[in-house]
Amino acid sequence: MDPFWLILTLHVLGATIWTGGHLVLTFTVLPRALRARDPAILLDFEQGFERIGIPALIVQVATGLWLAWRLVPDPGQWFSFSDATASAVGVKLLLLAATAGLALNARFRVIGRLTPETLPLMAWHVRGVTLLSVLFVAAGVYLGNGGF
């Protein structure tokens, strides 16, 4: 039996959790924390979300790499942008790198020193990761439909 559909389903489920959680964070939790100037509101959500969000992200990365290899078997072509499939794979990998960079910056340079004064800086990180996650979904839709 071909595991493609199971892997794709796990990938989409991970994307649903990751992107949905960040949309909730950006549009409901973050405004509340900014209005109250209270980092604890943000940190409480993050602590709860990380229990499901981080495993979902790990599933997305693992299944995404498997799917990339399945769709474009030569990893040397992943950034070739030679056709719609290679382009989507390359874009998704670039989005992954940007997400990792932004998340690591937030984790090691912002979260540990989060105060009411630095909350707006954290808000930009949250919004950035949310935008990147929505772009991940758009690239997946692009890939699933063979391009525009």
C-alpha positions, 0 to 999 in steps of 0.5 A, spaced: 500 500 500 502 506 498 503 511 504 502 517 500 495 519 502 497 517 509 503 522 509 499 527 506 493 527 511 498 527 517 502 533 513 495 537 512 493 535 519 500 538 522 499 544 517 492 545 520 494 545 527 500 550 526 497 555 522 490 555 526 493 556 532 497 561 530 491 565 527 488 564 533 494 567 537 495 573 532 487 575 532 485 573 539 490 572 544 495 577 541 491 583 541 488 582 548 495 581 551 497 588 547 491 591 550 493 589 557 500 590 556 501 583 559 506 578 557 503 573 561 497 572 556 501 571 551 506 566 554 500 562 557 497 561 550 504 559 548 505 554 553 499 550 552 499 551 544 506 548 544 504 541 547 500 540 540 503 545 536 511 543 536 509 536 535 505 538 529 510 542 526 515 536 527 510 532 523 510 537 518 517 537 517 518 530 517 512 529 512 514 535 508 521 532 507 518 525 505 513 529 500 518 533 497 522 527 496 516 523 493 514 529 488 521 531 486 526 525 487 532 529 486 534 533 492 538 537 488 532 540 484 528 542 490 531 549 489 531 549 481 524 552 480 524 548 473 517 547 474 511 548 478 512 542 483 520 544 484 518 551 485 513 549 490 518 545 494 523 550 494 518 556 496 516 551 502 523 550 504 525 557 504 519 559 508 521 553 513 528 556 513 525 563 514 520 560 520 525 557 523 530 563 523 524 568 526 522 562 531 529 561 534 530 569 534 524 570 538 526 564 543 533 566 544 532 574 544 525 576 545 521 571 550 527 570 555 526 578 556 519 579 555 516 585 558 510 589 557 515 594 553 518 588 549 511 585 548 510 589 541 517 586 538 514 579 540 508 581 537 512 582 530 515 575 531 508 572 532 505 576 526 511 574 522 510 566 523 503 567 522 504 570 515 509 565 514 504 559 516 499 562 511 504 562 505 506 555 507 498 553 506 498 557 500 504 554 497 501 547 499 494 549 495 499 551 489 502 544 489 496 540 490 493 544 484 499 543 479 500 551 479 496 557 477 
